[in-house]
């Protein structure tokens, strides 16, 4: 959803591999998002606007929550990835999901939504509070505003003398996000963003997947994240593909976790939701 020049560049790029990574990401963070939707009050029969739908994972989860009598409208600026989202919705048998290509801040959308949600969207917005203010105009009375975003600024706290590879990956990753203009502390900023948007103060939670077993999918997911980051890392002069060595990265991360006996923590997410006055 970053088609305005003032927004941050989408750090992860656009490719088939990135689409697959997004699906992997959703599987790892699925429990976080489902707990979030339960807490926020999204329920059967609701009409929900999903901002920055990507490959459709959030929209498909919402389709379960709202049921066949509800409706989900997913919006993303990338029409190609929405083709994948639509195919996945069809394959899952959901007839209550619609995807629209465009910028949700400027699209002409109805004002009868019961909820507007987004995951990993606001960190790329030049003005997240203004984004929420605009999106909230599409809600009916008592509508829910629910956004989930990463807190990358705190991610540096996972570094440790016994994990030099993970330390290097953290530094490379945060540097490329900084250079792209993304908000590293978007998670911690969600409270301010909601308030500055004129919304009621949100309820917040902090969660992060973590693991250590050899077969934990987080190792492969982190390696694939760097696969998507490498083009910008090279463009910014941060590191080369040879230095990152994607093909062996997951195994090297897992080996370091085993040796150091320190589990890998994936980037934490903060969830925030509020309800408008009826």
N, C-alpha and C positions, 0 to 999 in steps of 0.2 A: 504494500500500500504506500509506496514511496515514490509516486510519480511526479511529485512536485519537487522542483530543483532544490528548494531549501531543506528538504528532508535529508536524512542520512542515507548514504548508499547502502543497499541491502547487502550486508557484509558477506553472506554465505553464497552469493551468486545464483545463477539460474542454470540448472542442468538436470538431466535425468538422475544423476547421482545425488544431487541436492534434494530432489523430490523423494527419493528413497530414504535419505537421511531424515527428512521431516517425518516420514512415517515411522522410522525407528524411534525418533524423539518422542512422538506421541505415545508409543508403547511404553517407554520408560517413565513418562510423566503422566500416564493415563490415570493412575490412582489419585495423584495430586489434583488433576482437573475434575475428576468425578466427585471427590470430596468437596471441592470448591463449588460446583454446581448445586450439590445437595444443600450446602450451607446457605448459598445465596437465595435459594427458594425457587429455582427453575423447576417447573412441574408440568404434568400432563396438560395438554390443550393450549399451551402458550405459543405465541408467535415470537420468534427470537431472531435478531439480526446478529450474524457472526461476521466480525470485521477482520479482514486479512485471512481469509479461509485457507489459502495455500492448497495443499493436497486434500483438504476436506476432513481432516481428522476430528477437529473440534465440532464441525457441523454434524458429522456422523454420530458423535457422542450426544450432541444436543437432540438429534432426531430420536434417539432412544428415550431421552428424558421427557420430551414433549409428547411422544406417542403419535399414533396415526391421526388423531384429531388436532394435533398441533402442527406448526409450520416453522421451518428454518430457512432463512434467506442468507446465503453466504456470499460475501463480496470480496474480491481481490483484484488488484490492478493487472495481474498476470493472467491473460486469457488461456494461455497454454496449460498452466498448472490446473486451471479450473476444469479443463477437459478430463484430466486425471481424476479430479474430485467427483465430477459427474459420473464417470464410469464406475468409480468405487461405490457411490451411492446406489447406482443401478444394480451392481453386483450384490450389494447387501440387501436389496429389496426395499429400499426406502423410497416412498413416493411423496414424502412430505418435506423434501429438500429441494431448494432451487438455488442455482449459482449465477451470479451476475458479475460481469467484468466491469471494473471501474473503481473510482476512488469514493469510498463511502462518505467522505466529508463533503463531496460536491454532487453526488448522484441525487436525482430526484426520487426519493423513497417515501413511502407512506408514513404516517405518524401514528400508527396503531400497533406498534410492537410492544410486547410485554417485557422484553429484556433486550439489551444490547451487550454483547460480550466480545472479548478479544484476547488472544494469547500470543505473547511475544510480538506485539504490534507497536505499542507506544514508544518503545526504546528507539525506534527509527523516526519518530515524528519530531519535527522542529519545535512544535508547540503542542505538547500532549494535552495540556489543560484546554486549549481551544478546540482540539480534536474531540475531547469528551463533551465539551459544551455543545458542539454541533450535533454529535451523535445522539445526545440525550433529547434533542428536539423531536426525534422520531418515536419517542416513547409515549404511551398513554399514561394516565394517572396511576400512580402506584407502581410504575415500571422499575425494573432492576437494571443497574449498571454494574457489570462484573468484568474485571480485567485482571489477567495473570501475566506477570512479566518477570524477567530475570534480574537478579541482583549481582552484577559482575564485579562491582567495586569491592565487595566483601570476599570475592573468590580468592583473592591473594592470600587469605588467611590459611588456605590449605597447604601452602608451601612448607617444606620441612627439610632439614639437612640430609635426611635419608632418602629423599625422593628427587634427585637432580633432574631427571627427565620430566617428571610432572611439573616441577618448578619452571623449567624452560618452556613447556607447553602453555602454562598459565600466562607467563610473561608475553610470549608471542601472541597468544589469543587476545589478551586484553589490549595489547598495543594495536592490533589490526582493527579492533572495534573502536578504539579511541580515534585512530586516524580516519576511520570512515565517518565519524561524526555521531555515532550512536551514543545513547545515554547509558553509561556503565552502571549508574546507580538508579536506574529506573524503578527497580523494585522498592527501594526505600523512599523514592520520590512519589510513589502512588498516593500516599495520604495527602501530600500537598497538592498534587495534580487534581484530585477529586475536589478538594476544598476550593482551589483556584478556579475550577470550572463551575463553581456555584452549586455543587452537589452536596447533599448531606454527608457528614463524615463517614468514611467507610470502615467496615470491619476487615481486619487483615490477618493473614496467616503466612508463616514462613515454612517452606518445605523443600527438601532436596533428596533425590534418589542417591543411594550410595551402595557400594558392594565391594567384595573382595574375591569370591569364589572364581575359579578359573573359567567357568562357563557363563559368568555374568555378562549380559549383552552390553553393559556400559562401556567396556573396553573398546569394542568394535565401533560403538556409536561415537566415542570421542575421536577415534582415528578417522572416521568418516566425516566428522565435523571439520577436521583439519584438511581433509581432501577438498572440501568446499572452500576453505579459507585460503589455501595455497595461492590461487591466482592473485588475490589482493595482497597477500604477504609478499609475493615477488614484486608486484607493482609498486608497493610502498618501500621496498628494500629492507624488509624485516628479516626474512629468511628465504632460502631457496627450497625447491622441491627435494633436492638431494639432501639438504640438511634435515628436513622433516622425515624423509624416507617413509612415506605413507604405507607401503606394502608390508613393512615389518612393525609399524607403530603399535598396533593393538597388542601384539605379543610382547613388545618391550615394556609397554605400560603394565600389562598383567604381571610380567616377571618382576618389575620393580615393586609392585604391590605385595607380591609374595615374599620378596626379600626383606622389604622394610616392615612388613606386617602392619601397614597403614592402608586402610581401605580407601578406594577412590570415591571422592565426593563429586558428583556432577554439579554444574552451575545451579545454585539455589533459585527457586521461584518464590515470589511473593504474590499472594492473591488478595484482591480488594473488591469489596462489593458494597453497594448501598441501594436503598429503595427510595424512590421519589414520593413526595406527598400525593395522596389520592386526589 
